[in-house]
Amino acid sequence: MTNAPPAVRIIVADDHHVVRTGFAALLDTQPDFTVVGTACDGTEAVRICRELSPDVVLMDVRMPVMDGIEATRQLAGSGPDGPRILILTTFDLDAYVYDALCAGASGFLLKDVTAERLFEGVRVVAAGEALLAPAVTRRLISEFTRLRPKPDALPSGALATLTPRETQVLRLVAEGLSNPEIAARLVVTEETVKTHVSRVLNKLGLRDRTQAVVTAYETGLVVPRSKEPD
């Protein structure tokens, strides 16, 4: 008999008590989740994360003392062993969410998310995947890179380190395709796609697929459209 994998350790950071406790209680209903702490602002979130080493943080953006963007930046900058950050927001096309994704968040969830989508999102991110709701995330990144390109974006010349196939895979990732969809498009195995994605992330010094999407738009590999379809 094999032992069950360890529970996903979660911290919920939100300045509204009802939201914070509500998400924490909901997550604690799952046998594979353990909420190890909650925080009412970004400073407390960073402190608790460094003390308790969670796997995933549900992070509100607009909090007092230190907002979720700076907290995300500090936690994402702590290395590959740091927690995965899921941003909580009230609406999808939010400039703050774009800033948080650029700071190192792995994705975002709307605060009116269903319980099933919340559980799925936490599990996906805890497993090392990213880019929840790819169509929405892609639309958000496209919109805000079009409106206000970042001056400190990764130089487009960095893409020269990629092979033609790796560049192709990065473009498809940025278009919102999953690994199985990319494999079908390129007529290769899913394992081959995973290898290409891993090499892209390593060569460009990126944390995960969400960062790859941001980079693809900011370097001009994928050109933002004036309006992305839902």
N, C-alpha and C positions, 0 to 999 in steps of 0.2 A: 504494500500500500504506500503510495507516494504522499509526501507531506504537501499540504496546500501552500501556495505561495504566500509570502507575508502580505498583510493588508497594506493598501495604499494609505500612506500617512498624509493627512490634509490639514491645511490651515485656511481659515476663512477670514479675510480682511475687508471690513466694511464699516463705515462710521455710523450706520443706522442699526440700532440694536435689534430691531425686529427682523431686518434682512439678514443680519449676521447670525443670529440664533436660529432663524428659520432654515437657512441653508445648512447650518451645522447639524441641526436635528434631522433634516431630510437625508443628508449624506450618511449619518450614523445608522440609518435603517439598513444599509447594505453590509452584508457580512464581510465583504472584501475591502471595506473602507474603515478607517479610524480617524476621526477628527481629533488631532492632538492639541489644537489650540485655536483661539480666535484673536483678532486684533481690531482696534477701532481707528487706527490711522497707519500711515506708511512706516513711520518710525518704529512703532510697536511691532508691525509685521516683520520688518528686517531683523529686529532684536530676537523675536520669537523664532524666526526661521533659523537664525544662527545658533540658537540654543537647542532646538528640537530637530533640525534637519528633516523637514517634511519632503515628500515626493512632489506634491502639487499644492499650489496656493491659488485660491479663488480671490482675486484682487479687484476691489473697486478702484475706479480711477480718481474720483473727486473726493478726497479725504483731507481733513485738517492736518496741520503740523508738517507732514510730508505726504504728497499725493502718491497715487499708485504708479505713476510713470517713473518717478525717481526711485521708488521702492523696487520697481521691476528692474530698473537699470542696475541698481546695486546688487540685487539678488542674481540677475542673469550674468553679471560680471564676475560672479564668484567661481566660475569654472563649470566644466561639464557635469560635475556632481551636484550642482546647485538645483534648487527646485524648479519644476516647470510651472510657468505662470499662466493662468487662465484669467483674462480680464472680464469683469462684470460691467455691463453697460445697459442703459435703458433704451438705446436705439442704435441701429447698426452703423449708419453713416455718421460717425462721431470722430472729429479730428483728434480727440484725446486718445481714442483707441488706436488710430494710426501711429501716433507718437509712441504708444506703449508697445505696439508690435515692433517698431523700429528699435525700441529700447531692449528688446529681447523676449517679449511675451510669446508664448507658443500658440496663442489663438484667443478667441473671445467667445463669451456667451451672453445672450440677452438676459436681463433679470427676470423676464417673464417666461424663461425656458421651462419646458415640461420636465418632470422628474426623470423620465426615461432619457431625454436628451442630455440632461445634467450628468446622469450616471455614465452614459456613453462617452461624453466629452472628457470626463475625468479619467476614465479607463484608457481612452485613446492616448491622451497626453502622457499619462503615467507610463504607458508602454513605450514611450519614446517617439510616438508619431506627433503630428501637428496639423495645423491648418483645418480647423473645424469649419463647417459650413463653407466649403471652398468657393462657391459662387458669390456669397456675400463678402467673404474676406477679400477675394480677388477684386470685387467691385469697389470695396472701400480703399484698398491700396491703390488701385488704378485712379480713382477719383482724386485722392489727395496728393499723389505724385504729380498728377496733371496740374493741380491748382497751385502747389507749392513744392517744387523739387528741393531736395535737401542738398545744401552745398558740401556737406561732409560725406556724401554717398561714396560707396566703394568705386574707385576709378574703373571706367569701362575697360581699360587695358588689362585689368585683372582677369577678365574673361578669356584673354589670350592663353591662359594657362590650361584651359579646358580643351579636350579633344572635340572634334566635330560632333561625335555622338553624345558626349557629355553636355555640350551646348544645346543640342536638340532636346535632351532629357530635361534640362533646366527650363527651357522654353515651355515644354509641356506641363511641367510642374507648376509653372507660373500661370498657365491657362486653367489650372484647377483640376487636372487629371490625377486620378489615383494611380498607384503602382500597377494594378491589374489593367487599368485603361491604357496606361502608357505601354505596357507589355503588348497588349492587343494592337495598338497603333503601330508599334515598331516591329511586331512579329518576333518578339524575343520572350524569354522566360521572365517571370516576375522577379526571380532571384537576380537575374542580370540587371534589371531596372534598379533593384535595391543597391546593387554594387555601384552602378553609375551615380545614383543619388548620393551615396556615402562619399564617393570620390569628389563630387562637386562640392559638398559641404566641407570636406577636408581641405581642398585646394583653395577655396575662397574664405576659409576661416569662419564658417557660418555655424550657428547652433542647431538649426533644424529647418524643416521645409518652409515654415512661415518666413524665416529670414531669407531663404532662397527666393521666395516670391517677391519680397520687398526689394532685394538686390536686382532681380531681373527687370523690374520696372524702373528702378532708380538709375541703372546703368544704360537704359534704353534698349536692352535686349528685347523686351516686350513693350510696345508703344501703347500708352494708355489711350483708351477710347473716350470719346465725349460722354458716352452713356453705355454702361455695361448691362447686359440683360440679367434679369433675376434668375 
